[in-house]
Amino acid sequence: MNICIISASTREESASRHVATYIEKQLTDINTSLLDLHTADIPLWQEGASANTNVQQQLNNAEGYVFVVPEWHGMTPPAFKNLFFYFNGCFSHKPAYIVTVSAGTGGRYPISELRMSSYKNSFINYIPVSTVIDHVNDTINENGEFIAPTDYIATRIDEGLQFLKQYTSALNSVRESDIYKEKRFKNGM
């Protein structure tokens, strides 16, 4: 099993990266890769633009994803949504677990935004479990270590990761099926 963890912030020392590092440390029993959008060097999409082939290969090799997404002004960062313009085919019938972060008490809007607008052409399958980390800097430090006074968020992340593994295993058979290989309607609805 191969899970790609995506830190969706383009900031250099982002809390999203810290959380992604924590999550990667929790997945010691499977193969993981970490895609940090701060270093991914993906230009904003425009007609005729070319994609970063290293990123595309990393996304293609993944069987499931963890999206660690900050809430910026109530929205998902444009660089993260950009992945769905360039690489939408990489996500086809693969599960994703959404973890959102906020320095304050935000972080909820990216979950709705992603579930509403990124699945149509990509055919991504968001698992029903998601996690919001409020006051992220008081929960996970810059070394990817859990520092919160209670283990509630750690337990939520563990639950999400356990469900993600099960969905990843289950959806492998979908991607091996004849109907998947046929790809009748490659752009969704």
TORMARTOR-150331 format. One record per residue (C-alpha): residue number from 1; chain; x, y, z. Coordinates in nm, 4 decimals, always signed. Example, Ala and Ser with C-alpha at 12.3 -4.5 7.8 and 13.67 -1.06 7.14 Angstrom:
BEGIN
<1; A; <+1.2300; -0.4500; +0.7800>>
<2; A; <+1.3670; -0.1060; +0.7140>>
//
This chain:
BEGIN
<1; A; <+0.0000; +0.0000; +0.0000>>
<2; A; <+0.1302; +0.3442; -0.0930>>
<3; A; <-0.0188; +0.6617; +0.0589>>
<4; A; <+0.0780; +1.0107; -0.0562>>
<5; A; <+0.0478; +1.2807; +0.2098>>
<6; A; <+0.0082; +1.6280; +0.0609>>
<7; A; <+0.0927; +1.9399; +0.2577>>
<8; A; <-0.1312; +2.1893; +0.0766>>
<9; A; <+0.0361; +2.5092; +0.1949>>
<10; A; <+0.2944; +2.6997; -0.0064>>
<11; A; <+0.4386; +2.8642; +0.3051>>
<12; A; <+0.7951; +2.7711; +0.3969>>
<13; A; <+0.7368; +2.6764; +0.7620>>
<14; A; <+0.3725; +2.5847; +0.7417>>
<15; A; <+0.1671; +2.4166; +1.0100>>
<16; A; <+0.0319; +2.1942; +0.7325>>
<17; A; <+0.3823; +2.0582; +0.6758>>
<18; A; <+0.4197; +1.9922; +1.0499>>
<19; A; <+0.0927; +1.7994; +1.0554>>
<20; A; <+0.1890; +1.6092; +0.7390>>
<21; A; <+0.5145; +1.5076; +0.9086>>
<22; A; <+0.3208; +1.3882; +1.2149>>
<23; A; <+0.0862; +1.1844; +0.9947>>
<24; A; <+0.3751; +1.0305; +0.8036>>
<25; A; <+0.5243; +0.9163; +1.1367>>
<26; A; <+0.1947; +0.7398; +1.2170>>
<27; A; <+0.2029; +0.5340; +0.8961>>
<28; A; <+0.5110; +0.3240; +0.9678>>
<29; A; <+0.3455; +0.0014; +0.8528>>
<30; A; <+0.2976; +0.1094; +0.4882>>
<31; A; <+0.4834; +0.2988; +0.2151>>
<32; A; <+0.4332; +0.6738; +0.2197>>
<33; A; <+0.5507; +0.9746; +0.0258>>
<34; A; <+0.5183; +1.3387; +0.1220>>
<35; A; <+0.4381; +1.6088; -0.1318>>
<36; A; <+0.5045; +1.9567; +0.0059>>
<37; A; <+0.3513; +2.2222; -0.2204>>
<38; A; <+0.6034; +2.4749; -0.0913>>
<39; A; <+0.8789; +2.2885; -0.2775>>
<40; A; <+0.6775; +2.1190; -0.5574>>
<41; A; <+0.7337; +2.3961; -0.8134>>
<42; A; <+0.3962; +2.3739; -0.9862>>
<43; A; <+0.2949; +2.6884; -1.1773>>
<44; A; <-0.0647; +2.8044; -1.1613>>
<45; A; <-0.2609; +2.6277; -1.4298>>
<46; A; <-0.3307; +2.7921; -1.7616>>
<47; A; <-0.4234; +2.6552; -2.1017>>
<48; A; <-0.1283; +2.4748; -2.2575>>
<49; A; <+0.0835; +2.4726; -1.9419>>
<50; A; <+0.2889; +2.1621; -1.8723>>
<51; A; <+0.2800; +1.9655; -1.5496>>
<52; A; <+0.5658; +1.8674; -1.3222>>
<53; A; <+0.6285; +1.5051; -1.4207>>
<54; A; <+0.7881; +1.4147; -1.0842>>
<55; A; <+0.4736; +1.5257; -0.9028>>
<56; A; <+0.2571; +1.3419; -1.1531>>
<57; A; <+0.4528; +1.0206; -1.1005>>
<58; A; <+0.4285; +1.0566; -0.7205>>
<59; A; <+0.0512; +1.1062; -0.7425>>
<60; A; <+0.0098; +0.8192; -0.9914>>
<61; A; <+0.2057; +0.5803; -0.7693>>
<62; A; <-0.0158; +0.6520; -0.4705>>
<63; A; <-0.3112; +0.4256; -0.3964>>
<64; A; <-0.4609; +0.6712; -0.1470>>
<65; A; <-0.4051; +1.0221; -0.0151>>
<66; A; <-0.4043; +1.2319; +0.2981>>
<67; A; <-0.4707; +1.5981; +0.2213>>
<68; A; <-0.3464; +1.8340; +0.4936>>
<69; A; <-0.5136; +2.1599; +0.3957>>
<70; A; <-0.4975; +2.4978; +0.5678>>
<71; A; <-0.7954; +2.7277; +0.5572>>
<72; A; <-0.6910; +3.0545; +0.3953>>
<73; A; <-0.9625; +3.3212; +0.4188>>
<74; A; <-1.2276; +3.0495; +0.4386>>
<75; A; <-1.0958; +2.8686; +0.1297>>
<76; A; <-0.8626; +2.5976; +0.0067>>
<77; A; <-0.5267; +2.7384; -0.1123>>
<78; A; <-0.5125; +2.7888; -0.4907>>
<79; A; <-0.1904; +2.5860; -0.5235>>
<80; A; <-0.3695; +2.2813; -0.3860>>
<81; A; <-0.6731; +2.3175; -0.6123>>
<82; A; <-0.4190; +2.3540; -0.8928>>
<83; A; <-0.3325; +1.9826; -0.8507>>
<84; A; <-0.6793; +1.8912; -0.9758>>
<85; A; <-0.6295; +2.0963; -1.2938>>
<86; A; <-0.2957; +1.9387; -1.3792>>
<87; A; <-0.3280; +1.5880; -1.2387>>
<88; A; <-0.6988; +1.5037; -1.2090>>
<89; A; <-0.6514; +1.1614; -1.3704>>
<90; A; <-0.4053; +1.0559; -1.0985>>
<91; A; <-0.6807; +1.0563; -0.8341>>
<92; A; <-0.9284; +0.8341; -1.0188>>
<93; A; <-1.1118; +0.5951; -0.7845>>
<94; A; <-0.8573; +0.6417; -0.5066>>
<95; A; <-0.9565; +0.7371; -0.1510>>
<96; A; <-0.8536; +1.0579; +0.0236>>
<97; A; <-0.8700; +1.1573; +0.3888>>
<98; A; <-0.9028; +1.5333; +0.4470>>
<99; A; <-0.7293; +1.6928; +0.7454>>
<100; A; <-0.7698; +2.0695; +0.7746>>
<101; A; <-0.5702; +2.3056; +0.9918>>
<102; A; <-0.6173; +2.6515; +1.1352>>
<103; A; <-0.4140; +2.8666; +1.3710>>
<104; A; <-0.7440; +2.9769; +1.5246>>
<105; A; <-1.0879; +2.8187; +1.5235>>
<106; A; <-1.1363; +2.7814; +1.1477>>
<107; A; <-1.0560; +2.5004; +0.9116>>
<108; A; <-1.4000; +2.3700; +0.8252>>
<109; A; <-1.4653; +2.5311; +0.4862>>
<110; A; <-1.1971; +2.3449; +0.2848>>
<111; A; <-1.3680; +2.0144; +0.3635>>
<112; A; <-1.6931; +2.1287; +0.2004>>
<113; A; <-1.5112; +2.2997; -0.0859>>
<114; A; <-1.3080; +1.9912; -0.1748>>
<115; A; <-1.6000; +1.7518; -0.1438>>
<116; A; <-1.8147; +1.9805; -0.3590>>
<117; A; <-1.5842; +2.0818; -0.6418>>
<118; A; <-1.2849; +1.8535; -0.6869>>
<119; A; <-1.4391; +1.5109; -0.7425>>
<120; A; <-1.6211; +1.5513; -1.0779>>
<121; A; <-1.3356; +1.5153; -1.3259>>
<122; A; <-1.0922; +1.3507; -1.0883>>
<123; A; <-1.3239; +1.0719; -0.9632>>
<124; A; <-1.1526; +1.0983; -0.6247>>
<125; A; <-1.3294; +0.9181; -0.3405>>
<126; A; <-1.3270; +1.1167; -0.0177>>
<127; A; <-1.3698; +0.8898; +0.2801>>
<128; A; <-1.6538; +0.9954; +0.5127>>
<129; A; <-1.4107; +1.0701; +0.7968>>
<130; A; <-1.2316; +1.4056; +0.8107>>
<131; A; <-1.0444; +1.5880; +1.0855>>
<132; A; <-1.0247; +1.9574; +1.1728>>
<133; A; <-0.7280; +2.0729; +1.3798>>
<134; A; <-0.8046; +2.4060; +1.5469>>
<135; A; <-0.5195; +2.5895; +1.7203>>
<136; A; <-0.2812; +2.3698; +1.5236>>
<137; A; <+0.0329; +2.5289; +1.6700>>
<138; A; <-0.0794; +2.4136; +2.0159>>
<139; A; <-0.1463; +2.0619; +1.8855>>
<140; A; <+0.1498; +1.9623; +1.6672>>
<141; A; <+0.4885; +2.1344; +1.6829>>
<142; A; <+0.7401; +2.2184; +1.4083>>
<143; A; <+0.9041; +1.8755; +1.4465>>
<144; A; <+0.5792; +1.6925; +1.3741>>
<145; A; <+0.5323; +1.5953; +1.7393>>
<146; A; <+0.1933; +1.5829; +1.9072>>
<147; A; <+0.1933; +1.8343; +2.1976>>
<148; A; <-0.1756; +1.8865; +2.2790>>
<149; A; <-0.2844; +1.8343; +2.6410>>
<150; A; <-0.5452; +1.5755; +2.5373>>
<151; A; <-0.5238; +1.2951; +2.2826>>
<152; A; <-0.8556; +1.3731; +2.1080>>
<153; A; <-0.6991; +1.4917; +1.7802>>
<154; A; <-0.4403; +1.2106; +1.7819>>
<155; A; <-0.7268; +0.9616; +1.8194>>
<156; A; <-0.9239; +1.1282; +1.5378>>
<157; A; <-0.6214; +1.1158; +1.3072>>
<158; A; <-0.5623; +0.7512; +1.3936>>
<159; A; <-0.9267; +0.6701; +1.3144>>
<160; A; <-0.9044; +0.8532; +0.9812>>
<161; A; <-0.5835; +0.6742; +0.8859>>
<162; A; <-0.7278; +0.3343; +0.9774>>
<163; A; <-1.0347; +0.4014; +0.7619>>
<164; A; <-0.8133; +0.5299; +0.4794>>
<165; A; <-0.6169; +0.2042; +0.4785>>
<166; A; <-0.9388; +0.0020; +0.4550>>
<167; A; <-1.0787; +0.2171; +0.1726>>
<168; A; <-0.7454; +0.2010; -0.0095>>
<169; A; <-0.7459; -0.1762; +0.0061>>
<170; A; <-1.1103; -0.1980; -0.1044>>
<171; A; <-1.0784; +0.0438; -0.3971>>
<172; A; <-0.7847; -0.1462; -0.5455>>
<173; A; <-1.0357; -0.3976; -0.6836>>
<174; A; <-1.2370; -0.1146; -0.8426>>
<175; A; <-0.9263; +0.0091; -1.0264>>
<176; A; <-0.8570; -0.3458; -1.1466>>
<177; A; <-1.2108; -0.3907; -1.2843>>
<178; A; <-1.3072; -0.3925; -1.6520>>
<179; A; <-1.5342; -0.0902; -1.6198>>
<180; A; <-1.2519; +0.1161; -1.4717>>
<181; A; <-1.0170; +0.0193; -1.7538>>
<182; A; <-1.2840; +0.1052; -2.0116>>
<183; A; <-1.3063; +0.4735; -1.8989>>
<184; A; <-1.6273; +0.5542; -2.0874>>
<185; A; <-1.6823; +0.9020; -1.9438>>
<186; A; <-1.3408; +1.0374; -1.8510>>
<187; A; <-1.4754; +1.3777; -1.7401>>
<188; A; <-1.7439; +1.2655; -1.5008>>
<189; A; <-2.1126; +1.3519; -1.5170>>
//
